[in-house]
């Protein structure tokens, strides 16, 4: 199986395909039981932001003063992220577990280091074709056990031909997630990110984990 990954020809200059999207229902919000009515009113601009970009919130909670838990859906994909403010400010970095809501066979652990700034070009929806391509490629490998980056650097060959498209998508996703935290919690993370001079944009697949595999 690892040979199949290694044999994928590297070509990171893939072109973006035509962008289409399906509007999703935003009615499912499961934060109400975690926050008071006053809190919900206070964060309404944050949820308007998510609605604007077709993020379907599944869960949101404050772990500590500097750490948050957020899960949301974009079309058929579920994203789980636990951003930490120092990691965002210092590295522009968020780490996700991404799975498909329909079959849910695997989770892909992806580290996304991107520009986080109000200078991001205006956008509405996020095209998910590159994620569909990635998950099809992974499913075709029929992975039956957890594969870590430590096992094979070739894991990131799975991003061949879609690397820059995935990077562009995570630039938008990271911006929305951090902007949401700013609006919901009164943070100024994006402003502080603008002061960070040295960081390298990157998308890194850290782990692929079959859902039934308990060997995390």
C-alpha positions in Angstrom: 0.0 0.0 0.0 2.8 2.4 0.8 4.4 1.5 -2.5 1.3 2.8 -4.2 1.6 6.1 -2.4 5.3 6.4 -3.2 4.7 5.7 -6.9 2.4 8.6 -7.4 4.2 11.0 -9.6 4.9 14.4 -8.0 3.4 17.3 -9.9 2.6 20.1 -7.6 1.7 22.7 -10.2 -1.8 21.3 -10.8 -4.4 23.7 -12.3 -7.6 24.5 -10.6 -10.7 23.0 -12.2 -14.0 24.8 -12.7 -15.5 25.7 -9.4 -19.1 24.6 -8.5 -20.8 24.3 -5.2 -24.0 23.1 -3.5 -25.6 25.3 -0.9 -26.1 23.6 2.4 -28.7 24.0 5.1 -27.4 26.0 8.0 -30.2 25.1 10.5 -28.2 22.6 12.5 -26.3 24.5 15.2 -25.5 22.5 18.3 -23.9 25.3 20.3 -27.0 26.4 22.2 -26.6 24.0 25.1 -23.1 25.2 25.7 -23.7 28.9 25.7 -26.2 31.2 27.4 -28.8 33.3 25.4 -26.6 36.3 26.1 -23.6 34.5 24.6 -25.5 33.4 21.5 -26.5 37.0 20.9 -23.0 38.2 21.3 -21.6 35.7 18.8 -24.3 36.1 16.1 -22.0 38.1 13.8 -19.6 35.0 14.0 -22.4 32.7 12.9 -23.4 35.1 10.1 -19.8 34.8 8.9 -20.0 31.0 8.8 -23.4 31.1 7.0 -21.9 33.5 4.4 -19.3 30.9 3.6 -21.6 27.8 3.8 -20.0 26.4 6.9 -22.5 24.1 8.8 -21.5 24.3 12.5 -21.7 21.0 14.4 -20.0 21.9 17.6 -18.1 24.8 19.2 -16.6 25.1 22.7 -14.0 26.9 24.6 -11.4 24.5 26.0 -9.2 27.0 27.7 -8.7 30.8 27.4 -6.3 30.0 24.5 -7.8 26.9 23.0 -11.1 26.1 21.2 -12.8 23.2 19.7 -14.8 23.5 16.5 -16.4 21.0 14.1 -18.2 22.0 10.9 -19.2 20.6 7.6 -18.4 21.8 4.1 -20.7 19.9 1.7 -20.1 16.2 2.5 -16.9 16.7 4.5 -16.6 17.1 8.3 -13.8 19.2 9.7 -12.6 18.9 13.3 -10.1 21.4 14.6 -8.8 22.5 18.0 -7.0 25.7 17.3 -4.6 27.2 19.9 -4.0 30.9 19.8 -0.2 30.8 20.0 0.0 28.3 17.1 -2.2 30.5 15.0 -0.3 33.7 15.8 3.2 32.3 15.6 2.9 29.9 12.7 -0.5 30.7 11.0 -1.1 27.0 11.6 -4.2 24.9 12.2 -4.5 21.1 12.4 -7.6 19.3 11.1 -9.1 15.9 11.1 -11.2 15.6 7.9 -13.7 12.9 7.2 -16.6 12.3 4.8 -20.0 12.4 6.5 -21.5 9.9 4.0 -19.3 6.8 4.5 -17.0 8.0 7.3 -14.4 5.2 6.6 -11.3 7.3 7.2 -10.0 10.4 8.9 -7.2 12.4 7.4 -5.1 14.4 9.8 -3.9 17.5 7.9 -1.7 20.4 9.1 -2.5 23.6 7.2 -0.1 26.5 7.5 -1.4 29.4 5.4 -1.6 33.2 5.2 -4.1 34.4 7.8 -5.0 38.0 7.0 -7.8 40.4 6.2 -6.0 40.8 2.9 -7.4 37.4 1.7 -9.2 37.9 -1.6 -13.0 38.1 -1.2 -14.8 34.8 -1.7 -18.1 33.1 -0.9 -18.1 29.3 -1.2 -15.2 26.9 -1.1 -14.8 24.4 -3.9 -14.5 20.9 -2.5 -13.5 19.0 -5.7 -9.9 18.7 -4.5 -11.0 17.1 -1.3 -13.1 14.6 -3.3 -10.1 13.8 -5.4 -7.9 13.2 -2.3 -10.4 11.0 -0.5 -11.0 8.9 -3.7 -7.3 8.4 -4.0 -7.0 7.4 -0.4 -10.0 5.0 -0.6 -8.5 3.4 -3.7 -5.5 2.5 -1.6 -7.7 0.4 0.7 -5.9 1.5 3.8 -6.7 -0.9 6.7 -4.4 0.5 9.4 -3.2 3.9 10.6 -0.5 5.4 8.4 1.7 8.1 10.0 4.0 10.6 8.3 6.8 8.9 10.4 6.1 5.7 8.4 6.6 7.3 5.0 7.3 10.7 3.7 5.6 9.6 0.5 2.3 10.1 2.3 2.2 13.6 0.9 2.5 12.3 -2.6 -1.3 11.9 -2.3 -1.5 15.7 -2.8 0.0 15.4 -6.3 -1.9 17.5 -8.8 -4.1 19.0 -6.1 -1.5 20.6 -3.7 -2.1 24.2 -4.7 -5.8 23.8 -4.9 -5.9 22.2 -1.4 -3.6 25.0 -0.1 -5.9 27.7 -1.6 -8.9 26.0 0.1 -7.2 25.8 3.5 -6.1 29.5 3.2 -9.9 30.3 3.0 -10.9 27.8 5.6 -8.2 28.9 8.1 -9.2 32.5 7.6 -12.9 31.8 8.3 -12.1 29.7 11.4 -9.8 32.4 12.9 -12.2 35.2 12.0 -15.0 33.2 13.6 -12.9 32.9 16.8 -12.2 36.6 16.7 -15.9 37.5 16.4 -17.2 34.9 18.8 -14.6 35.4 21.6 -13.5 39.0 21.1 -10.0 38.0 20.1 -7.7 39.9 17.7 -5.9 36.9 16.2 -6.0 38.0 12.6 -4.5 41.4 13.5 -1.7 39.7 15.5 -1.2 37.3 12.5 -0.5 40.4 10.3 2.5 41.1 12.6 4.0 37.6 12.0 6.8 38.0 9.4 8.3 34.6 9.1 6.3 31.5 8.3 6.2 29.1 5.4 2.9 28.1 3.8 2.4 24.4 3.7 -0.1 21.6 3.6 1.0 18.4 5.3 -0.8 15.1 5.6 0.3 13.8 9.0 -1.9 10.7 9.4 -4.5 8.6 7.7 -6.6 6.7 10.2 -9.4 4.2 9.4 -12.2 5.1 11.8 -12.4 1.6 13.2 -8.7 1.5 13.8 -8.0 2.3 17.5 -4.2 2.5 17.0 -4.1 6.3 16.9 
